[in-house]
Amino acid sequence: MKPRPKVWFPNAASSLLLAAFFLAACEQGATTTAAPVDPASLCVDSSCGEKTVLLDVPDAENLLFSPDGRLFVSGGLNVYEVSRDGEAYRARPLLDGSDNFTGLALRGDVLYANGFSGRLYAARLDANPSLRPIHELGLSSANGLASGPGGALYAVNGPAALAPKIVRLRLDPADPFRVLEQSDWLRFAPGSSFPNGLQIRGHTLYYSESVPTALGRIRKLEIGRDGQPGTAETVASLGSSLPDDFSLVGDAILAAYFTDGRIGLFGADGTRLAQTGLGSFQSPSQVRLGQPPLFASTDLLVTEKGLLGDNSSRIGNVLSVFRRKAPLP
């Protein structure tokens, strides 16, 4: 595979309108379980690790693993299941058709996916999953998606939405393909907040966003016993980079710096523990720990989006793995 050129983006501090433009199609994630490894043992630094491109994924956006290690990746044309044949990786599309897919979530044996068309899709994870639309979200910027307490789904409308918010979808307990109710769960002031990524662990919801005073940050709040949102607090700052999706590793956070082209690791107190070099990825949109049998539990899987709306160039459009360099002989 020929080398892919690095792409440098303008300084994020120039404008929050840039945030809305660059992240319009950038999605988010699924409920994150306990870490199989100690975050301190991970290599999230260009001095100890290196990137390997695994396969092409047009406008690569989000990724998640099922409990048994199946890998699913969303992109600008479809959602794919990734498999391995010897040393080669392959991607099989799950939709007979096309949409610009963003957030992915898993509830039981059903995979859910947000489409930028405003549709929610779902597929049962049998031997050959097949996505189909199950609900009209009515969102202009359907993005991050996660499964929460009580089997509900939470979806972000942002960052480019005129009415940014997180909505809650109540599913039929007897039919995971039927949405009983959709409600606005958390609203953001238009023009002052650009929410993006979404993850849930237990009763704690995490989201990434840009605001005038912090171009990249990750916040958390509690989902109350009454189902209502608690008070949000900032848990990590990405400095001058616009954020995209992230994942939870124990009490730590792995984050994708969309405009800086980095991935980083943050401790429970928000301290940045490690990060890769500037421009080491081409507009990374999600980073997540690997999972056997496809990957080692210390591998870091990264979707590299590249240029928004571009599904075919050699700029981004790939799934990559970042892992510790082999020791010198």
Disulfide bonds with the S-S distance in Angstrom:
Cys43-Cys48 2.08
